[in-house]
Amino acid sequence: MPVISILPSSVADQIAAGEVVERPSSVVKELVENAMDAGATVIEISLEDGGRKLIRVSDDGTGIASEEVPRALARHGTSKITKASDLVGVSTFGFRGEALPAIASVSQFEIQSAAADGEGTSTRVLGGQISPAERIARRRGTTVTVSQLFYNMPARLKFLRSARSEWRSAVESLTALALTKPGVRIHLSHDGKNALTLPPVSSVRSRLGAIWGGRYAEDLLDVDDVAGPIHTSGLVQRPADVGTSTRRGFLSINGRAVRDAGITRDPRYARSRGGPE
């Protein structure tokens, strides 16, 4: 009979990485969500080679105190819940405390953070091995740099798609998050070139206008309805304007961007069958 043993933490982290980190866009999503949960008003994202070579996310959020950085890099380390009852109605994007250690286990990873302007810390992680922290001078906030994703997992590395495909996936993930937080300034660069600048705005319509153009946003219809405890609001296209692509269909529930093929498909299916528009 096989002997039961406890997996080393490095192996457990790589298993968790298989759930959290599918591709560069997964890293972008996790890091930007962390920045938004930290109350950031400005988020800067830099990618190289579609995110395959480099992902850097910098924010002006609350930052992490030097003594708490090791806990942030430990499995299940989180500031978002403290007890089981907190799971009901959790208002943050994430809470499991697995993203940072999972990402760090499959990349060359560095986190710089400061809880206030002045002195902060820089901590490097190579394939899950944490180096001693160094004291640095920086403004309040956090910068996470992820280099050479999956460098130590050749089987995962070879399944990454082209730089163009990975870039497109990262932009889609970031666009969905930008729509949930229109009041956050977001700047995205790729291979050293400015790719997207979104100033803070007060409405989703204004955010859409900054992403896809004011004329497109102005043609959308407002939707606002309350049915019992459910409040539905947003912007929709007129039936005659709807195309075949679903890339511009975004859904958020309680402020979290989600993907649901059924919700996207059902209105199109009804329209094709002559149902109500």
C-alpha positions as CSV (number, residue, x, y, z in Angstrom):
1,M,0.0,0.0,0.0
2,P,1.4,3.4,-0.9
3,V,2.7,5.5,2.0
4,I,0.7,8.7,2.7
5,S,2.9,11.8,3.0
6,I,2.5,15.5,3.1
7,L,3.5,17.3,-0.1
8,P,6.4,19.8,0.1
9,S,5.1,23.4,0.0
10,S,6.9,24.0,-3.3
11,V,4.9,21.1,-4.9
12,A,1.7,22.2,-3.4
13,D,2.2,25.8,-4.7
14,Q,2.8,24.5,-8.2
15,I,-0.4,22.4,-8.0
16,A,-2.3,25.6,-6.9
17,A,-0.7,27.4,-9.8
18,G,-2.4,25.0,-12.1
19,E,-5.7,26.3,-10.8
20,V,-4.8,30.0,-10.5
21,V,-2.4,30.5,-13.4
22,E,-3.4,29.3,-16.8
23,R,-1.7,31.9,-18.9
24,P,-0.3,35.5,-18.7
25,S,-3.8,36.9,-18.7
26,S,-4.6,35.0,-15.5
27,V,-1.6,36.7,-13.8
28,V,-2.8,40.1,-15.1
29,K,-6.3,39.4,-13.7
30,E,-5.1,38.3,-10.3
31,L,-2.6,41.2,-9.8
32,V,-5.0,43.9,-11.0
33,E,-7.8,42.5,-8.8
34,N,-5.4,42.7,-5.8
35,A,-4.6,46.3,-6.7
36,M,-8.2,47.2,-6.9
37,D,-8.9,45.5,-3.6
38,A,-6.1,47.5,-2.1
39,G,-8.0,50.7,-3.0
40,A,-5.8,51.8,-5.8
41,T,-6.8,54.9,-7.8
42,V,-4.0,54.4,-10.4
43,I,-2.9,51.1,-11.8
44,E,-0.1,50.7,-14.3
45,I,0.4,47.5,-16.3
46,S,3.4,46.7,-18.4
47,L,3.7,43.5,-20.6
48,E,6.5,42.2,-22.8
49,D,6.0,39.5,-25.4
50,G,2.3,39.3,-24.7
51,G,3.1,38.8,-21.0
52,R,5.1,35.7,-21.7
53,K,8.4,37.4,-20.9
54,L,7.3,40.1,-18.4
55,I,4.2,41.2,-16.4
56,R,4.5,44.2,-14.1
57,V,1.6,45.7,-12.2
58,S,2.1,48.8,-10.1
59,D,-0.5,50.6,-7.9
60,D,-0.9,53.4,-5.4
61,G,-3.1,51.3,-3.0
62,T,-2.6,50.7,0.7
63,G,0.6,48.7,0.3
64,I,1.9,45.9,2.5
65,A,3.9,46.5,5.7
66,S,7.3,44.9,5.6
67,E,6.5,42.4,8.3
68,E,3.4,41.2,6.4
69,V,5.1,40.5,3.1
70,P,6.2,37.0,4.1
71,R,2.6,36.2,5.0
72,A,1.4,37.6,1.7
73,L,3.7,35.0,0.0
74,A,2.5,32.1,2.1
75,R,-0.3,29.8,1.0
76,H,-3.7,31.0,2.3
77,G,-2.3,34.3,3.5
78,T,-5.0,36.9,3.1
79,S,-6.2,40.2,4.5
80,K,-9.7,39.7,3.1
81,I,-11.3,37.2,5.4
82,T,-10.5,36.1,9.0
83,K,-13.4,33.6,9.7
84,A,-15.8,31.4,7.9
85,S,-18.7,33.8,8.3
86,D,-16.7,36.4,6.2
87,L,-17.3,34.2,3.2
88,V,-21.0,35.4,3.1
89,G,-21.2,38.6,1.2
90,V,-17.4,39.0,0.7
91,S,-17.0,42.3,-1.2
92,T,-13.5,41.9,-2.5
93,F,-12.5,40.3,-5.9
94,G,-10.6,37.4,-4.2
95,F,-9.9,36.0,-0.8
96,R,-8.3,32.6,-1.0
97,G,-4.7,33.9,-0.5
98,E,-3.2,31.6,-3.2
99,A,-2.5,33.9,-6.1
100,L,0.8,35.4,-5.1
101,P,2.5,32.2,-3.9
102,A,1.1,30.2,-6.9
103,I,2.4,32.8,-9.3
104,A,5.8,33.0,-7.5
105,S,6.2,29.3,-7.7
106,V,6.2,29.3,-11.5
107,S,8.1,32.5,-12.3
108,Q,10.9,34.8,-11.4
109,F,9.0,37.0,-9.1
110,E,9.5,40.3,-7.2
111,I,7.3,42.3,-5.0
112,Q,8.0,45.8,-3.9
113,S,5.6,47.4,-1.4
114,A,5.3,50.2,1.1
115,A,2.4,51.0,3.5
116,A,3.4,54.7,3.4
117,D,5.6,57.0,1.3
118,G,9.3,56.6,2.3
119,E,10.6,53.1,3.2
120,G,9.4,49.9,1.7
121,T,10.7,46.4,1.0
122,S,11.7,44.4,-2.0
123,T,11.4,40.6,-1.9
124,R,12.4,38.3,-4.7
125,V,11.1,34.7,-5.2
126,L,12.7,32.3,-7.7
127,G,10.5,29.2,-8.4
128,G,9.0,29.4,-4.9
129,Q,12.3,30.1,-3.1
130,I,12.0,33.4,-1.1
131,S,15.1,35.5,-0.7
132,P,15.6,37.8,2.2
133,A,13.8,41.2,1.9
134,E,15.7,44.3,1.1
135,R,14.8,47.8,2.3
136,I,14.1,50.3,-0.5
137,A,12.7,53.8,-0.9
138,R,9.4,54.1,-2.7
139,R,6.0,55.7,-2.6
140,R,3.0,54.0,-1.0
141,G,1.6,51.1,-2.9
142,T,2.8,47.8,-4.5
143,T,4.6,46.8,-7.6
144,V,4.7,43.1,-8.6
145,T,7.0,41.9,-11.4
146,V,6.5,38.5,-12.9
147,S,9.3,37.4,-15.4
148,Q,9.7,34.3,-17.5
149,L,6.3,32.7,-16.6
150,F,6.5,28.9,-16.4
151,Y,10.3,28.9,-16.9
152,N,10.6,26.0,-14.5
153,M,7.6,24.1,-16.0
154,P,8.5,23.2,-19.6
155,A,5.3,21.2,-20.1
156,R,3.2,24.3,-19.3
157,L,5.5,26.7,-21.1
158,K,5.1,25.0,-24.5
159,F,1.3,25.3,-24.3
160,L,1.5,29.1,-24.2
161,R,0.1,30.6,-27.4
162,S,1.7,33.2,-29.6
163,A,2.5,36.7,-28.2
164,R,-0.4,38.1,-30.1
165,S,-2.9,35.7,-28.7
166,E,-1.7,36.0,-25.2
167,W,-1.7,39.8,-25.5
168,R,-5.3,39.8,-26.8
169,S,-6.4,37.6,-23.8
170,A,-4.7,39.9,-21.4
171,V,-6.4,43.0,-22.9
172,E,-9.8,41.2,-22.7
173,S,-9.3,40.4,-19.0
174,L,-8.1,44.0,-18.2
175,T,-11.1,45.5,-20.2
176,A,-13.6,43.5,-18.1
177,L,-11.9,44.7,-14.9
178,A,-11.8,48.3,-16.1
179,L,-15.5,48.2,-16.7
180,T,-16.2,47.1,-13.1
181,K,-14.1,50.0,-11.7
182,P,-14.5,53.1,-14.0
183,G,-13.2,55.4,-11.3
184,V,-9.7,53.9,-11.4
185,R,-7.1,55.3,-13.8
186,I,-5.5,52.4,-15.8
187,H,-2.5,52.6,-18.1
188,L,-1.3,49.6,-20.2
189,S,1.9,49.3,-22.2
190,H,3.2,46.5,-24.4
191,D,6.8,46.1,-25.4
192,G,7.6,49.6,-24.2
193,K,4.8,51.3,-26.2
194,N,1.7,52.9,-24.8
195,A,-1.3,50.6,-25.6
196,L,-4.2,51.9,-23.5
197,T,-4.8,54.8,-21.2
198,L,-8.1,55.0,-19.3
199,P,-8.7,58.1,-17.2
200,P,-11.0,57.8,-14.2
201,V,-14.6,58.4,-15.1
202,S,-17.9,58.4,-13.3
203,S,-19.9,56.0,-15.5
204,V,-19.6,52.7,-17.4
205,R,-20.7,54.6,-20.6
206,S,-17.8,57.0,-20.3
207,R,-15.4,54.1,-19.7
208,L,-16.8,52.3,-22.8
209,G,-16.3,55.4,-24.8
210,A,-12.6,55.6,-23.8
211,I,-12.1,51.9,-24.8
212,W,-14.1,51.6,-28.0
213,G,-15.0,55.2,-29.0
214,G,-17.6,57.7,-27.9
215,R,-19.9,57.0,-30.9
216,Y,-20.1,53.3,-30.0
217,A,-20.9,54.1,-26.4
218,E,-23.5,56.7,-27.2
219,D,-25.5,54.3,-29.4
220,L,-26.0,51.9,-26.5
221,L,-29.3,51.8,-24.5
222,D,-29.6,52.0,-20.8
223,V,-31.0,49.1,-18.9
224,D,-32.2,49.4,-15.3
225,D,-34.6,47.0,-13.6
226,V,-35.4,45.7,-10.1
227,A,-37.0,42.4,-9.5
228,G,-37.2,41.4,-5.8
229,P,-33.7,41.5,-4.4
230,I,-32.1,41.5,-7.9
231,H,-31.0,44.8,-9.5
232,T,-30.0,44.6,-13.1
233,S,-28.4,47.6,-14.8
234,G,-26.1,48.2,-17.8
235,L,-25.9,49.1,-21.4
236,V,-27.1,47.0,-24.4
237,Q,-27.0,47.3,-28.2
238,R,-30.1,47.6,-30.2
239,P,-31.0,44.3,-31.8
240,A,-30.4,45.6,-35.3
241,D,-26.8,46.6,-34.3
242,V,-25.8,43.3,-32.8
243,G,-23.1,41.4,-34.7
244,T,-21.8,37.9,-34.4
245,S,-18.9,38.6,-32.1
246,T,-19.2,38.0,-28.4
247,R,-15.9,39.8,-27.5
248,R,-17.8,42.9,-26.5
249,G,-20.2,41.1,-24.2
250,F,-19.2,41.8,-20.5
251,L,-21.1,40.7,-17.4
252,S,-20.5,41.6,-13.8
253,I,-22.2,40.2,-10.7
254,N,-21.9,42.2,-7.4
255,G,-19.0,44.1,-9.0
256,R,-17.1,41.0,-10.2
257,A,-16.5,40.4,-13.9
258,V,-17.7,36.9,-14.9
259,R,-18.0,34.9,-18.1
260,D,-21.1,32.9,-18.8
261,A,-21.6,31.5,-22.2
262,G,-25.2,30.7,-21.5
263,I,-26.2,34.3,-20.7
264,T,-24.4,35.5,-23.8
265,R,-25.9,32.9,-26.0
266,D,-29.5,32.9,-24.9
267,P,-30.5,36.4,-26.3
268,R,-28.9,35.6,-29.6
269,Y,-30.6,32.2,-29.8
270,A,-34.0,33.8,-29.0
271,R,-33.4,36.4,-31.7
272,S,-32.4,33.8,-34.3
273,R,-35.6,31.8,-33.5
274,G,-37.8,34.9,-33.9
275,G,-38.2,35.4,-30.2
276,P,-38.7,38.7,-28.4
277,E,-36.0,41.3,-29.0
